[in-house]
Amino acid sequence: MNTVQFNAQGIFGFANSPKTEKFHDVTNSVSTVWNPIAPTVTFPGEIVSDLQTPGLFIGKLTGCTYFTVSDAGFSQSIVVGVNVDPTTCASPPAAIRKPPASIQPSP
């Protein structure tokens, strides 16, 4: 087996009550996006997402790679080693933070 399962979890606040924070597991949320990258010179490994199981990846090509997971304007990159120790892999590029969606109407 060359598969690994990840979960996306976090503590989220609410715009109408910013001091109220709540833990959420958004692994299976329809708004959660799992994005493996295409192989590159720096990251020659390849993983593919199992479309039936969010967060489940299958190793295809040996080497270092990474994926991003995002939800509600938050994004995180995760390094994966396919048949290599991931601690020997380069760091992924910094994720670009998007502002959370506003519930306020636009002018």
Secondary structure as a PSIPRED ss2 file (coil, helix, strand):
# PSIPRED VFORMAT (PSIPRED V4.0)

   1 M C   1.000  0.000  0.000
   2 N C   1.000  0.000  0.000
   3 T E   0.000  0.000  1.000
   4 V E   0.000  0.000  1.000
   5 Q E   0.000  0.000  1.000
   6 F C   1.000  0.000  0.000
   7 N C   1.000  0.000  0.000
   8 A C   1.000  0.000  0.000
   9 Q E   0.000  0.000  1.000
  10 G E   0.000  0.000  1.000
  11 I E   0.000  0.000  1.000
  12 F E   0.000  0.000  1.000
  13 G E   0.000  0.000  1.000
  14 F E   0.000  0.000  1.000
  15 A C   1.000  0.000  0.000
  16 N C   1.000  0.000  0.000
  17 S E   0.000  0.000  1.000
  18 P E   0.000  0.000  1.000
  19 K E   0.000  0.000  1.000
  20 T E   0.000  0.000  1.000
  21 E E   0.000  0.000  1.000
  22 K E   0.000  0.000  1.000
  23 F E   0.000  0.000  1.000
  24 H E   0.000  0.000  1.000
  25 D E   0.000  0.000  1.000
  26 V C   1.000  0.000  0.000
  27 T C   1.000  0.000  0.000
  28 N C   1.000  0.000  0.000
  29 S C   1.000  0.000  0.000
  30 V C   1.000  0.000  0.000
  31 S C   1.000  0.000  0.000
  32 T C   1.000  0.000  0.000
  33 V E   0.000  0.000  1.000
  34 W E   0.000  0.000  1.000
  35 N E   0.000  0.000  1.000
  36 P E   0.000  0.000  1.000
  37 I C   1.000  0.000  0.000
  38 A C   1.000  0.000  0.000
  39 P C   1.000  0.000  0.000
  40 T C   1.000  0.000  0.000
  41 V C   1.000  0.000  0.000
  42 T C   1.000  0.000  0.000
  43 F C   1.000  0.000  0.000
  44 P C   1.000  0.000  0.000
  45 G C   1.000  0.000  0.000
  46 E E   0.000  0.000  1.000
  47 I E   0.000  0.000  1.000
  48 V E   0.000  0.000  1.000
  49 S E   0.000  0.000  1.000
  50 D C   1.000  0.000  0.000
  51 L C   1.000  0.000  0.000
  52 Q C   1.000  0.000  0.000
  53 T C   1.000  0.000  0.000
  54 P C   1.000  0.000  0.000
  55 G C   1.000  0.000  0.000
  56 L E   0.000  0.000  1.000
  57 F E   0.000  0.000  1.000
  58 I E   0.000  0.000  1.000
  59 G E   0.000  0.000  1.000
  60 K E   0.000  0.000  1.000
  61 L E   0.000  0.000  1.000
  62 T C   1.000  0.000  0.000
  63 G E   0.000  0.000  1.000
  64 C E   0.000  0.000  1.000
  65 T E   0.000  0.000  1.000
  66 Y E   0.000  0.000  1.000
  67 F E   0.000  0.000  1.000
  68 T E   0.000  0.000  1.000
  69 V E   0.000  0.000  1.000
  70 S E   0.000  0.000  1.000
  71 D E   0.000  0.000  1.000
  72 A C   1.000  0.000  0.000
  73 G C   1.000  0.000  0.000
  74 F E   0.000  0.000  1.000
  75 S E   0.000  0.000  1.000
  76 Q E   0.000  0.000  1.000
  77 S E   0.000  0.000  1.000
  78 I E   0.000  0.000  1.000
  79 V E   0.000  0.000  1.000
  80 V E   0.000  0.000  1.000
  81 G E   0.000  0.000  1.000
  82 V E   0.000  0.000  1.000
  83 N C   1.000  0.000  0.000
  84 V C   1.000  0.000  0.000
  85 D C   1.000  0.000  0.000
  86 P H   0.000  1.000  0.000
  87 T H   0.000  1.000  0.000
  88 T H   0.000  1.000  0.000
  89 C C   1.000  0.000  0.000
  90 A C   1.000  0.000  0.000
  91 S C   1.000  0.000  0.000
  92 P C   1.000  0.000  0.000
  93 P C   1.000  0.000  0.000
  94 A C   1.000  0.000  0.000
  95 A C   1.000  0.000  0.000
  96 I C   1.000  0.000  0.000
  97 R C   1.000  0.000  0.000
  98 K C   1.000  0.000  0.000
  99 P C   1.000  0.000  0.000
 100 P C   1.000  0.000  0.000
 101 A C   1.000  0.000  0.000
 102 S C   1.000  0.000  0.000
 103 I C   1.000  0.000  0.000
 104 Q C   1.000  0.000  0.000
 105 P C   1.000  0.000  0.000
 106 S C   1.000  0.000  0.000
 107 P C   1.000  0.000  0.000
